[in-house]
Amino acid sequence: MNALLTKRCAVALLGAMTLALTMGLLACGPIRAAIAPAAPMATEPLQLLAALNLLAAGSWGLLSAHRIGGTPERGGFEREPSSGDSPARLAWQLWFASTALSGLASMAWQTLPHDATLLLLAQLPTSATCVMLMCAFLAERVDPLWGRAPALLVALLLATASVSHWSVGQAVHGEGDLRGLLLLQLLPLLLIPSGALRLEGRYTSRNDWRIVLTLYTLALLAQAAGDRIAPWLGATPGQTLRQVLLTAAVAWLAQRAAAPAISPVVSSEGTSAREASTSLNTCG
């Protein structure tokens, strides 16, 4: 199967799975959850440290993302990307920025009095992280259009609409509908069964995404099963474990972005040296 046919099959399957997930969430009816605004409890140092690490990892990636799309020159990479590569760089910058803001929002949630506004602002970066991760992947491996301003704006509007829908239900009924948020959180997981990881990347390798998506999956499981795993975690809640795992995923891609230039190599699947990339800095 040639590369173009593989890409078309993966995109078609990804679209079909996204549609099926959307229809399934609509058919199951509202999934409601309430978070009662209240004064913050005593801040746990471990929770604050996890949020601070997420902020640091996101900031590191944001500072390193200027290398993405650079042109190799004498063992290094130019700081200015070519016009064809800049969309992918913008998508990565927004993803790293959203993860940093997510850590900052978590710190604010732990230290400031809770109200509806803080609840909205705390959830927005988390939702933006999910959609920006998808856009960065698709811009690199499917089409650069996914990394251009219109596509990124639509993605951010989708994240804002999902959070707003949940927060309005929280404010009016005391319970918000989580279906929109669940859809955004589950979207990156569809990259695995759809076969999209088989597509060749220009800045990342397949192993990079296997590691990142594994950590992302474990983070979602830690958040969902926080109460059940509490006896094994002791004072460490599921939310803190989730942030630790997300920090590891962000730090992995941040260090790839900050790594020295690496010459392209031929992958085990037989792709050309131009197509097989080994880091965020490697340009095909």
Secondary structure, DSSP 4 states (H G I P E B T S, - for coil): --HHHHHHHHHHHHHHHHHHHHHHHHHT---EE--------PPPHHHHHHHHHHHHHHHHHHHHGGGTTPPEETTEE-SSPPTTTHHHHHHHHHHHHHHHHHHHHHHHHHHS---HHHHHHHHHHHHHHHHHHHHHHHHHHT-GGGGSHHHHHHHHHHHHHHHHHHHHHHHHHS-EE-HHHHHHHHGGGGGTTTTGGGS--SS--HHHHHHHHHHHHHHHHHHHTHHHHHHHHTT--HHHHHHHHHHHHHHHHHHHHHSPP------TT---TTT---STT---
